[in-house]
Amino acid sequence: MSQDEGIESATGAKDVASSMEVEAFRRLFPVQYIERYLDASVRPDGRPLGRARPTDVVLGQVPTTDGSALVKLGNTTMLAGVKLELCVPSGESPDQGRIGSSRSGV
């Protein structure tokens, strides 16, 4: 049972008012909203509780990095890249290195 299936009107057409009511219920009563689906052993998108979202991973998508991956998990897409650089330690602390990181999201 998907969220859309749960808001169909008696004629079978999707009812916009009912859709708005479901969204309002989800926001006002998030625990009860989730419990409703858990009781039916399904997720709000209709998947059984034990089924993961479809997942795709493609490596090496960014040629200017030392490593990268494009991951698609359901409707979510993420791109990650790693760039490494060897640095000479300073004379003041020759036995200490450094690791830097940054992130950005789109």
For each residue, the residues with C-beta under 8 A, 3 or more apart:
1: 5 6 40 42 46
2: 5 6 44 45 46
3: 6 7 22 44 45 46
4: 7 8 14 19
5: 1 2 8 46
6: 1 2 3 22
7: 3 4 14 15 18 19 21 22
8: 4 5 12 13 14 15 18
9: 12 13 14 15 18
10:
11:
12: 8 9
13: 8 9
14: 4 7 8 9 18 19
15: 7 8 9 18 19
16: 19 20
17: 20 21
18: 7 8 9 14 15 21 22
19: 4 7 14 15 16 22 23
20: 16 17 23 24
21: 7 17 18 24 25
22: 3 6 7 18 19 25 26
23: 19 20 26 27
24: 20 21 27 28
25: 21 22 28 29 32 33
26: 22 23 29 30 33
27: 23 24 30
28: 24 25
29: 25 26 32 33
30: 26 27 33 34
31: 34 35
32: 25 29 35 36
33: 25 26 29 30 36 37 44
34: 30 31 37 38 44
35: 31 32 38 39
36: 32 33 39 40
37: 33 34 40 42 43 44
38: 34 35 41 49
39: 35 36
40: 1 36 37
41: 38 48 49
42: 1 37 46 47 48 49
43: 37 46 47 48 49
44: 2 3 33 34 37
45: 2 3 74
46: 1 2 3 5 42 43
47: 42 43 51 53
48: 41 42 43 51
49: 38 41 42 43
50:
51: 47 48
52: 55
53: 47 73 74
54: 72 73 74
55: 52 71 72 73 74
56: 71 72
57: 69 70 71 72
58: 61 69 70
59: 67 68 69
60: 63 67 68 69
61: 58 68 69 70 79
62: 65 68 79 81
63: 60
64: 81 83
65: 62 68 81 82 83
66: 82 83 84
67: 59 60 81 82
68: 59 60 61 62 65 79 80 81 82
69: 57 58 59 60 61 79 80
70: 57 58 61 77 78 79
71: 55 56 57 77 78 79 80
72: 54 55 56 57 76 77 78
73: 53 54 55 76 77 78
74: 45 53 54 55
75:
76: 72 73
77: 70 71 72 73
78: 70 71 72 73
79: 61 62 68 69 70 71 106
80: 68 69 71
81: 62 64 65 67 68
82: 65 66 67 68
83: 64 65 66
84: 66
85:
86:
87: 97 98
88:
89: 93 94 95 96 97
90: 93 94
91: 94
92:
93: 89 90 96
94: 89 90 91
95: 89
96: 89 93
97: 87 89
98: 87
99:
100:
101:
102:
103:
104:
105:
106: 79
